[in-house]
Structure formats: C-alpha cells, structure tokens
Amino acid sequence: MAASTYFLLVAFLALVTSHAIASDPSPLQDFCVADKDSPVKVNGFVCKDPMAVNADDFFKAAKLDQPRDTSKSKVGSNVTLINVMQLLGLNTLGISLARIDYAPLGQNPPHTHPRATEILTVLEGTLYVGFVTSNQADRSNKLFAKVLNKGDVFVFPQGLIHFQFNPVHDKPAVALAALSSQNPGAITIANAVFGSKPPISDDVLAKAFQVQKGTIDWLQAQFWENNHY
C-alpha cells in the first residue's frame, strides 16, 4: 500500500473514531433504564431488566414550574438538574435538563460541562450570557456574549467556559437548559481552582495568576459553595 494511501486511511479512521466517542453512546434498544444497584461498573449504568421497567422509570415529579430558593446561594442562583441520577430512564439517551433560577444580580458563575453542549432558553427576566473560546493561534481567548430577554435562546459549546448573569437589580430571572448528555458534569472554575481538596499549591496558583501568594491564600480560605442543588 502506498504511503499516501495508508496515511489517508489512518486519518479517516482517526476521524471516525474521534466522532464516535465524542458524545454519549448511541442506544441499541428502545431504552436502557439505569440499574443503580448493579455491582457491575461500566461507562454509564447497566440496564435494568426490561421486564421490570415501568412508567415511573421515565417520570419525575420535579415541579420545574415552581421558583427555587436562591437566598442561600452566595452567587445568587440555584441550578435544578435532571440527569440520569434523578431520572433513570435517561440512561444512554444522551440528554438532560436543568432549571436555573437567578436572584437579582445573581449569576451562574463561569463553569464548563465536560461532556455536553448546552442550549439555554430564558423563561423570565433578562440575562447577560457568554462563553470563551479555547486558546487560539494568536494566544487569545475570544468572548462571545449577548444580553438575552424572555424567549431568547443561546448555545454554549461543549467543554467551553461559560456563564450567565442577571444584570437587573430588582427582578429575578429563570432559564431552562437542555444538555447533550445524560450526565453532563459541571466544573465551576473558581471552586475547582481555589476550593480543591487538598488545595493546589499556592506557589503554583500565584505564578499562574501572577499575584502574590497572600492573595491566593485568602482565596483558598473562602467557602466555595456549589450552586447545583
């Protein structure tokens, strides 16, 4: 086989393989309700016996039409996530849902979803939202941001840092988000960097953020709460 033909074949296989593992596994049957009690560990969850499946496996009384309490959140938001952990019938279906409530001037701080793209719809109020690109060839990270009003939609690409902020002083906001994974995960940037256990060395962080170690020590001493209840 000519070297050029071999190279093209390898490149094609790499492309196909990378596409195949870029999202949740495709279902090979009508459904695969998660069996959380199974001792078998796989990438996801083992299927429950189909003969034991019932309608409740695909249902959750989440009451997503009702406001959530944001008063206990230091960042002024409350994320109610419905993923495979709460709704077992989502297993292998590659989708989940979240309601996000924002207090006046509240935010869903910069974070990423390592396994999902997110599409967000504003149900009430106004939001300033955006995401930042990965490192570009010119060493920049471009911000894409918009102000959204009721009924507006915005997409956050998988894995990229993004945020939402309610800029209004006297009115709350509500959004509904759909995510392209049964278990999208969330990495809140400040929490992960300054609130890890055990903490990242302040020598490392001081050099990374170009600040004094005392600043890092102060940040690591704060209580970094999770707004995903």
Salt bridges, closest charged atoms under 4 A:
ASP57 OD2 - LYS48 NZ 3.09
ASP101 OD1 - ARG99 NE 2.67
GLU118 OE1 - HIS113 NE2 3.00
GLU118 OE1 - HIS162 NE2 3.04
GLU124 OE2 - LYS150 NZ 3.37
ASP202 OD1 - LYS213 NZ 3.98
ASP203 OD1 - LYS213 NZ 3.11
